Amino acid sequence: MYENDTVSINVINKMISEGTSIHWHGIHPYATPWTDGTVGVSQSPIMPGENFTYNFKAWPAGTHYWHSHMDGMQSAKGLRGAFIVKEKDVSKYPEYDEDRVIVLADEWQDPDVCLKLEGAMAGNDVCSDIDYASVNGQVAWGDLQYKKQDLSAYPYPMIDVDPNKCYRMRFIMMASNAENYIINLAGHDMTLIALGTYQNRFEPLPSISNPH
């Protein structure tokens, strides 16, 4: 979708016993504040068997995401996704061949326990720290991503790219509790061209070379 497009999304709650709502992280619904998706602030929860249609203007342009705003458990279990609002005029950016969305997240053994205060306390060997940081749902390559496998063979997630192509990587932090990740793309140069919704007010940073 493009900036200022009108978006209409019908959310049907098919869960058995939990209410839900969807928050559009990064979108500013000034004209329709009741579509912000914040339970207890802008709307009541969508209860099981019910549905709600979100109608709003896709603004501003940027790399956003949607997620459940009922509680942290639903989002941590996967009720979240990318929400990309494109600009029609991209002439101010360096030329690139392809867009890629890269989702960063923390993976918990049991979100229902680990994201509550008593579960995340230091000293709790069940879930005091995240099990893995994931990239597009992977903590390692292929079958190595399963917890009981030996990750020493190739412990990092892989992103397939073609030679001699320039990619715009849209990194989205969808973590439930982790706050900061350090990203390094070995053997590739990177230029930071935008930060979230600050595309129009952000000056590109020089290339960062990562030879290893």
C-alpha positions as CSV (number, residue, x, y, z in Angstrom):
1,M,0.0,0.0,0.0
2,Y,1.0,3.6,-0.4
3,E,0.9,6.6,1.8
4,N,-2.6,8.1,2.3
5,D,-4.3,5.0,0.9
6,T,-7.5,4.1,2.8
7,V,-7.1,0.8,4.6
8,S,-10.0,-1.5,5.6
9,I,-9.2,-4.6,7.6
10,N,-11.8,-6.8,9.3
11,V,-10.5,-8.7,12.3
12,I,-12.4,-11.8,13.4
13,N,-11.6,-13.3,16.8
14,K,-11.7,-17.1,16.5
15,M,-10.0,-17.7,19.9
16,I,-11.9,-19.7,22.4
17,S,-11.7,-17.5,25.5
18,E,-9.6,-14.4,24.9
19,G,-10.5,-11.0,23.7
20,T,-8.1,-9.2,21.3
21,S,-7.4,-6.0,19.4
22,I,-4.9,-5.0,16.7
23,H,-2.6,-2.0,17.1
24,W,-1.0,-0.5,14.0
25,H,2.4,0.4,15.4
26,G,3.8,3.5,13.6
27,I,0.5,4.6,12.1
28,H,-1.0,7.9,13.3
29,P,-4.8,7.6,12.8
30,Y,-5.6,11.2,13.7
31,A,-8.9,11.3,11.9
32,T,-10.1,7.9,13.2
33,P,-8.6,7.5,16.8
34,W,-11.0,4.7,17.6
35,T,-9.0,2.5,15.2
36,D,-5.7,2.7,17.1
37,G,-6.4,-0.7,18.7
38,T,-5.5,0.1,22.3
39,V,-7.8,-1.8,24.6
40,G,-9.2,0.3,27.3
41,V,-8.1,3.5,25.6
42,S,-9.5,3.6,22.1
43,Q,-11.7,0.5,22.0
44,S,-13.1,-2.4,23.9
45,P,-11.6,-5.9,23.1
46,I,-12.9,-7.9,20.2
47,M,-14.4,-10.9,22.1
48,P,-14.5,-14.5,20.8
49,G,-16.8,-14.9,17.9
50,E,-17.0,-11.1,17.3
51,N,-15.3,-9.0,14.6
52,F,-14.3,-5.4,14.2
53,T,-13.4,-3.5,11.0
54,Y,-10.5,-1.1,11.2
55,N,-10.8,1.8,8.6
56,F,-8.0,4.3,8.6
57,K,-5.6,6.2,6.4
58,A,-2.2,4.7,5.9
59,W,0.0,7.5,7.2
60,P,2.8,8.2,7.5
61,A,4.9,6.2,5.1
62,G,7.4,3.8,6.8
63,T,8.3,0.4,8.0
64,H,5.6,-0.4,10.6
65,Y,4.0,-3.5,12.1
66,W,0.8,-4.6,13.6
67,H,0.3,-6.6,16.8
68,S,-2.2,-7.7,19.3
69,H,-2.7,-5.0,22.0
70,M,-4.7,-7.1,24.4
71,D,-1.7,-8.3,26.3
72,G,2.0,-9.2,25.7
73,M,1.2,-12.9,25.5
74,Q,-0.7,-12.9,22.2
75,S,1.9,-10.9,20.3
76,A,4.7,-13.1,21.7
77,K,2.9,-16.2,20.4
78,G,2.8,-14.7,16.9
79,L,-0.2,-12.4,16.6
80,R,1.9,-9.7,14.8
81,G,3.2,-8.9,11.3
82,A,4.8,-6.3,9.0
83,F,2.8,-3.3,7.9
84,I,4.7,-1.5,5.1
85,V,3.4,1.9,3.8
86,K,5.4,2.9,0.7
87,E,6.1,6.3,-0.7
88,K,5.2,6.9,-4.4
89,D,8.3,9.0,-4.9
90,V,11.5,7.2,-3.8
91,S,13.9,9.3,-5.9
92,K,15.6,10.7,-2.7
93,Y,16.8,7.2,-1.8
94,P,19.8,5.4,-3.3
95,E,18.7,3.0,-6.1
96,Y,18.0,-0.5,-5.0
97,D,16.7,-3.7,-6.8
98,E,14.4,-5.3,-4.2
99,D,12.7,-4.7,-0.8
100,R,13.2,-7.3,2.0
101,V,11.4,-7.3,5.3
102,I,13.6,-8.7,8.2
103,V,11.7,-9.4,11.4
104,L,13.8,-9.5,14.7
105,A,12.2,-11.1,17.7
106,D,12.9,-12.8,21.0
107,E,11.8,-16.5,21.3
108,W,10.5,-17.6,24.7
109,Q,10.0,-21.2,25.9
110,D,6.6,-20.3,27.4
111,P,5.3,-16.7,26.8
112,D,2.4,-17.3,29.2
113,V,4.9,-17.7,32.1
114,C,8.1,-16.0,30.9
115,L,6.6,-12.6,30.1
116,K,4.9,-12.2,33.5
117,L,6.9,-10.6,36.3
118,E,7.3,-13.8,38.3
119,G,8.6,-15.7,35.3
120,A,11.1,-13.2,34.1
121,M,12.8,-12.6,37.5
122,A,16.5,-13.2,37.7
123,G,17.4,-16.6,38.9
124,N,14.4,-18.4,37.3
125,D,16.2,-21.0,35.2
126,V,13.1,-21.6,33.1
127,C,12.9,-18.2,31.5
128,S,14.9,-15.5,33.1
129,D,16.5,-14.8,29.7
130,I,15.2,-15.3,26.2
131,D,16.0,-18.7,24.6
132,Y,16.9,-17.3,21.2
133,A,16.9,-14.1,19.2
134,S,15.3,-14.9,15.8
135,V,15.5,-13.5,12.3
136,N,12.3,-14.1,10.3
137,G,11.4,-16.8,12.7
138,Q,14.7,-18.6,12.5
139,V,17.4,-18.9,15.2
140,A,19.6,-20.9,12.9
141,W,19.6,-22.3,9.4
142,G,17.1,-25.0,8.4
143,D,16.7,-27.9,10.8
144,L,19.4,-26.4,13.0
145,Q,16.9,-24.0,14.4
146,Y,15.4,-26.6,16.7
147,K,16.5,-26.2,20.3
148,K,17.8,-29.7,20.8
149,Q,20.0,-29.6,17.7
150,D,23.7,-28.8,17.8
151,L,23.9,-25.2,16.6
152,S,27.7,-25.1,16.4
153,A,27.6,-26.2,12.8
154,Y,26.0,-23.0,11.6
155,P,24.5,-21.0,14.5
156,Y,23.2,-18.0,12.6
157,P,20.1,-17.4,10.5
158,M,20.6,-16.9,6.8
159,I,19.0,-14.5,4.4
160,D,19.2,-15.5,0.7
161,V,20.4,-12.7,-1.6
162,D,21.5,-12.7,-5.2
163,P,25.0,-11.4,-6.3
164,N,25.3,-7.9,-7.7
165,K,21.9,-6.8,-6.4
166,C,21.2,-4.0,-4.0
167,Y,18.5,-4.6,-1.4
168,R,16.5,-2.4,0.9
169,M,16.4,-4.3,4.1
170,R,13.5,-3.2,6.3
171,F,14.4,-4.3,9.8
172,I,11.5,-4.5,12.2
173,M,11.9,-5.1,16.0
174,M,9.0,-7.3,17.1
175,A,10.5,-8.4,20.3
176,S,8.3,-9.0,23.4
177,N,10.8,-8.1,26.1
178,A,14.3,-7.7,24.5
179,E,15.2,-4.0,23.9
180,N,18.3,-3.9,21.7
181,Y,19.9,-6.1,19.0
182,I,23.2,-5.6,17.3
183,I,23.0,-6.3,13.6
184,N,25.9,-7.2,11.4
185,L,25.7,-8.4,7.8
186,A,29.1,-10.1,7.2
187,G,30.7,-9.3,3.9
188,H,28.2,-6.6,2.8
189,D,28.1,-2.8,3.0
190,M,25.1,-1.1,4.6
191,T,23.8,2.5,4.3
192,L,21.1,3.6,6.7
193,I,18.5,5.5,4.7
194,A,15.4,5.7,7.0
195,L,14.3,5.2,10.6
196,G,10.7,4.1,11.1
197,T,8.5,7.0,10.2
198,Y,11.3,9.5,10.0
199,Q,11.9,9.0,6.3
200,N,11.4,12.6,5.3
201,R,13.6,14.0,8.0
202,F,16.5,11.6,8.1
203,E,19.8,12.1,6.3
204,P,21.4,8.8,5.1
205,L,24.4,7.7,7.0
206,P,27.6,6.7,5.1
207,S,28.1,3.1,4.2
208,I,29.3,0.7,6.9
209,S,31.7,-1.9,5.6
210,N,31.6,-5.4,7.2
211,P,34.3,-7.5,5.7
212,H,33.9,-10.5,8.0
